[in-house]
Amino acid sequence: MKRNILFIIFAILIQLSCVEQVELPYRNEAPVLVVDGEITNENPPYNLRLSYSGKFVSGSIITSRLAVNGARVILTDDAGNSVRFRQNIYEPALYQTDNEFKCEIGRSYSLRIEMPDGKVYITKPQLMKGVPTINTIYADKIKDFVRTYIDTKDAENSTDYYRWKSFSISYKRTNGGTGGGACGPSCWAYNQSDGINISADTYINGKEIKKRLVHFSPIDEAVPLSRHYIEVKQMSISQEAYLFWQQYEDQRTRTGSIFDPLPSTIIGNIVNEKDDKDFALGFFGVSGVSTKRLTVDPSLISSSSEPSFGLLPPLIPSEKPVVGCLSAYPGYGCTPPVTWE
């Protein structure tokens, strides 16, 4: 028996000595231009972020290494008017217009990006289409969230595509720690969702849109009765933008099963002027906007057992951060908004 064990150990050592270290190839694709931004009929300045594809840190923070430095970016309308996006010296990936050039409903806009390496990326002219107003905004609450809804009416005799963007400001508390700044362990913080909320009027043309779910505002269990300040934007988008964001959301929400199709690059609307096969990542949008705000006191709204349709709630951390509030959350400030209309 002892002899057999020694033989097995000897055989294993021989096998290990025959194993060669193999250097597996890995993908190291060249950086690609990433464009993130849109223009609306709201007051300027308008913002655009230019970066190179790569690994971000802290979620969506663009490091100086990935920021595009020295690009020349021009926005032009169909009347020949133009404005330049200028680079922000404090946030290199951010490019902004001045406060004088305001975009208008009914005009078409195109973007031109002249890169430091000489490449030029452009978009086709896009019409800024008007959008119906938000008629009503209201809320209910479930266990962990205040849910916000809107009512509106689709325009008749036209094909329309919508996108809803929203955020809320609510009171947060952490378990303290260092780096809290002026607010310490408590602050008023922004709540935003990564989800894309879009719709087409294929089956509702000219009809009312009732109880469209547009936002989840997390309720902090430490301060469950504090107010929530909510803003919702209803945006008109093009069919091209609708299809882009639909594909984006499909890929983002895949379950990851073996039956899912492999992720593929989603083609946007920013293309190399001299090579129509060279696309930048992202989509430059042109949208009309209707905005509505709501202040919610959780003690004055009804609780609901209805399921949430059309929008997924954000994840809530199982434990409170052990840092100061402004370090843990995208902070609005130490005090709530003075007015919210």
C-alpha positions in Angstrom: 0.0 0.0 0.0 2.8 2.4 1.0 4.6 1.5 -2.3 1.4 2.4 -4.3 1.1 5.8 -2.7 4.7 6.7 -3.4 4.2 5.7 -7.1 1.1 7.9 -7.4 3.0 10.9 -5.9 5.9 10.3 -8.3 3.5 10.2 -11.3 1.9 13.5 -10.3 5.3 15.3 -10.0 6.2 14.1 -13.5 2.9 15.5 -14.9 3.5 18.9 -13.2 7.0 19.1 -14.6 5.6 18.7 -18.1 3.1 21.6 -17.9 4.2 24.6 -20.0 3.1 28.2 -19.1 1.0 29.5 -22.0 0.5 33.2 -22.6 -3.1 33.5 -23.9 -3.8 36.4 -26.3 -6.2 39.1 -25.0 -8.1 41.8 -26.8 -6.4 45.1 -26.7 -8.5 47.2 -29.1 -7.5 50.7 -30.1 -9.3 53.5 -28.2 -12.5 54.7 -29.9 -14.1 58.2 -29.6 -17.1 58.2 -27.2 -19.6 61.0 -27.5 -22.2 61.8 -24.7 -24.5 64.7 -25.1 -27.6 66.4 -26.5 -29.1 69.7 -27.2 -32.6 70.9 -26.3 -34.8 74.0 -26.5 -33.8 74.7 -22.8 -31.6 77.6 -21.9 -27.8 77.2 -22.7 -25.1 76.3 -22.1 -25.3 72.9 -23.7 -22.9 70.1 -22.6 -21.0 67.5 -24.5 -18.5 64.9 -23.1 -15.8 63.5 -25.3 -13.6 60.6 -24.2 -11.8 57.6 -25.5 -13.1 54.1 -24.8 -11.4 52.4 -21.8 -12.0 51.6 -18.2 -13.7 54.3 -16.1 -13.3 54.6 -12.4 -16.1 55.2 -9.8 -18.8 54.4 -12.3 -19.0 57.1 -14.9 -16.2 59.4 -13.9 -14.0 60.1 -16.9 -10.3 60.3 -16.0 -8.0 62.9 -17.5 -6.2 60.0 -19.3 -9.4 59.1 -21.2 -10.6 62.7 -21.9 -10.2 64.1 -25.4 -8.0 67.2 -25.2 -8.0 69.9 -27.8 -10.9 68.9 -30.0 -12.7 71.6 -32.0 -16.5 71.1 -31.8 -19.0 73.1 -33.8 -22.8 73.0 -33.7 -24.6 74.4 -36.8 -28.3 75.0 -37.6 -30.1 74.9 -40.9 -30.0 78.7 -41.1 -26.2 78.8 -41.1 -25.8 79.9 -37.5 -23.1 78.1 -35.4 -21.6 77.9 -32.0 -18.5 76.3 -30.6 -18.3 73.9 -27.7 -15.2 74.9 -25.7 -13.3 72.6 -23.4 -13.7 73.0 -19.7 -10.3 73.5 -18.1 -11.5 71.9 -14.8 -13.1 68.9 -16.3 -11.2 68.0 -19.5 -13.8 65.7 -21.0 -16.5 68.4 -20.8 -17.2 70.7 -23.7 -19.7 73.5 -23.4 -21.3 76.3 -25.5 -21.7 79.9 -24.4 -24.9 81.3 -22.9 -26.0 83.2 -26.0 -26.8 80.5 -28.5 -30.2 79.0 -27.8 -31.6 76.1 -29.9 -35.1 76.3 -31.1 -38.0 74.0 -32.0 -38.4 73.5 -35.7 -34.7 74.0 -36.6 -32.3 71.2 -37.7 -28.9 70.9 -36.1 -25.7 69.1 -37.0 -22.4 68.5 -35.1 -18.8 68.5 -36.3 -16.0 67.2 -34.2 -12.4 67.9 -35.3 -10.1 65.5 -33.4 -6.5 66.3 -32.4 -5.3 63.6 -34.7 -7.0 65.2 -37.8 -10.0 62.9 -38.0 -13.4 64.6 -38.4 -16.6 63.1 -37.1 -20.0 64.5 -38.1 -23.7 63.9 -37.7 -26.5 64.4 -40.2 -28.9 67.3 -39.6 -31.5 66.4 -37.0 -34.8 68.2 -36.6 -35.7 69.5 -33.1 -39.3 68.4 -32.9 -41.7 69.9 -30.4 -43.0 67.7 -27.5 -46.4 67.7 -25.7 -46.5 69.3 -22.3 -46.6 67.1 -19.2 -50.2 67.6 -18.0 -49.9 66.1 -14.5 -47.2 64.8 -12.2 -48.0 62.8 -9.1 -46.6 60.0 -6.8 -47.3 57.1 -4.6 -45.0 55.0 -2.3 -43.9 51.4 -1.9 -41.6 49.9 0.7 -38.4 51.5 -0.3 -39.3 54.1 -2.9 -41.4 57.1 -3.8 -42.7 56.4 -7.3 -43.4 59.3 -9.7 -45.9 59.2 -12.6 -46.9 61.6 -15.3 -50.0 62.1 -17.6 -49.7 63.5 -21.0 -51.3 63.4 -24.4 -49.7 62.2 -27.6 -49.8 64.5 -30.6 -52.3 63.5 -33.4 -51.5 62.7 -37.0 -47.7 62.2 -36.5 -45.3 59.5 -35.5 -43.7 60.3 -32.2 -41.0 58.9 -30.0 -40.5 59.8 -26.4 -37.8 59.7 -23.7 -38.2 60.5 -20.1 -35.3 61.7 -17.9 -35.7 62.4 -14.2 -33.9 62.9 -10.9 -34.8 63.6 -7.3 -33.2 65.2 -4.3 -33.7 63.5 -1.0 -32.2 63.5 2.5 -29.5 60.9 3.2 -27.7 59.7 6.3 -24.5 57.6 6.5 -22.7 55.9 9.3 -20.2 58.8 9.4 -16.5 58.5 9.0 -13.9 60.7 7.4 -14.3 62.9 4.3 -17.8 64.2 5.2 -17.1 67.8 4.5 -19.4 70.5 5.7 -22.5 68.3 5.8 -21.0 65.5 8.0 -23.0 62.2 7.9 -26.2 63.9 6.5 -26.9 65.7 3.3 -29.3 66.3 0.4 -28.3 64.1 -2.5 -29.3 63.4 -6.1 -31.0 60.2 -7.1 -30.7 59.2 -10.8 -31.4 56.0 -12.7 -29.2 54.3 -15.2 -32.3 52.9 -17.0 -33.5 54.3 -20.3 -37.2 55.2 -20.3 -38.5 55.4 -23.9 -41.7 54.8 -25.8 -43.2 55.0 -29.3 -46.8 56.0 -30.1 -47.3 53.0 -32.3 -50.5 51.9 -30.5 -51.5 55.2 -28.8 -51.4 57.8 -31.6 -53.3 60.9 -30.6 -54.4 59.3 -27.3 -53.7 60.1 -23.7 -50.7 58.6 -21.9 -51.8 57.8 -18.4 -49.8 56.9 -15.3 -46.4 56.6 -17.0 -43.9 55.6 -14.4 -40.9 57.9 -14.7 -38.9 57.8 -11.5 -38.0 55.9 -8.3 -36.8 58.1 -5.4 -35.2 55.9 -2.6 -36.6 56.3 0.9 -33.9 56.4 3.5 -35.0 54.2 6.4 -33.3 56.5 8.8 -35.4 59.5 7.7 -38.5 58.0 6.1 -40.6 61.1 6.3 -38.2 63.6 4.7 -39.3 65.4 1.5 -38.4 64.4 -2.0 -37.9 67.0 -4.7 -38.5 65.5 -8.1 -37.9 66.7 -11.7 -39.1 65.0 -14.9 -38.2 65.9 -18.4 -40.4 64.7 -21.3 -38.4 64.7 -24.5 -39.1 64.3 -28.2 -36.6 62.0 -29.9 -36.0 60.8 -33.4 -36.7 57.2 -34.6 -33.0 56.7 -34.9 -32.4 57.8 -31.3 -35.3 55.5 -30.2 -33.8 52.5 -31.8 -30.3 53.3 -30.4 -31.6 53.6 -26.9 -33.8 50.5 -27.2 -30.7 48.4 -28.2 -28.7 50.0 -25.4 -31.3 49.1 -22.8 -31.7 45.6 -24.2 -28.0 44.9 -23.7 -27.9 46.6 -20.3 -30.7 44.5 -18.9 -29.8 41.0 -20.2 -29.8 38.3 -17.7 -26.5 36.8 -18.9 -27.9 33.4 -19.6 -26.2 31.1 -22.2 -29.1 31.7 -24.6 -28.6 35.5 -24.7 -27.0 36.8 -27.9 -23.4 38.1 -27.6 -23.1 41.8 -27.0 -22.4 43.8 -30.1 -21.4 47.4 -30.8 -24.4 49.6 -31.0 -24.0 52.0 -33.9 -24.8 55.6 -33.1 -25.1 58.7 -35.4 -21.6 60.1 -35.3 -19.5 59.0 -38.2 -16.1 59.8 -39.7 -16.5 62.3 -42.5 -14.2 60.3 -44.8 -14.9 56.8 -43.7 -18.6 55.8 -43.2 -17.4 52.5 -41.5 -15.7 54.5 -38.7 -18.3 55.3 -36.1 -17.8 57.0 -32.7 -19.6 55.3 -29.8 -22.6 57.0 -28.3 -25.5 59.1 -29.7 -25.8 62.9 -30.1 -29.4 63.8 -29.5 -31.6 66.7 -30.5 -34.8 67.0 -28.5 -37.6 69.3 -27.5 -38.3 69.2 -23.8 -41.2 69.7 -21.4 -40.3 69.9 -17.7 -42.4 69.4 -14.6 -41.4 69.4 -10.9 -43.0 67.9 -7.8 -42.4 68.1 -4.1 -43.4 65.0 -2.2 -44.1 64.6 1.5 -44.1 60.8 2.1 -46.5 61.2 5.0 -49.1 62.7 2.7 -49.1 60.2 -0.1 -50.8 56.8 -0.3 -49.0 53.4 -0.1 -49.5 51.1 -3.1 -49.2 47.4 -3.7 -49.3 47.7 -7.5 -46.3 46.3 -9.3 -44.0 48.6 -11.2 -44.3 48.5 -15.0 -41.9 49.8 -17.6 -39.1 50.9 -15.3 -36.8 49.0 -12.9 -36.0 50.5 -9.5 -32.3 51.1 -8.7 -30.5 48.8 -6.3 -30.3 49.9 -2.6 -27.1 49.1 -0.8 -27.6 46.6 2.0 -25.4 48.6 4.4 -25.0 52.3 4.9 -21.6 53.7 3.8 -19.1 54.3 6.6 -18.0 57.7 5.2 -19.3 61.2 5.2 -22.5 61.9 3.2 -21.0 64.0 0.4 -18.3 61.3 -0.1 -20.9 58.5 -0.5 -23.6 60.3 -2.6 -23.7 62.8 -5.4 -24.5 65.7 -3.1 -26.9 68.5 -3.7 -25.9 70.3 -0.5 -26.4 70.5 3.2 -29.9 72.1 3.0 -32.9 71.3 0.7 -33.9 73.5 -2.3 -35.5 76.8 -1.2 -38.0 76.8 -4.1 -39.1 73.9 -6.3 -41.6 74.9 -9.0 
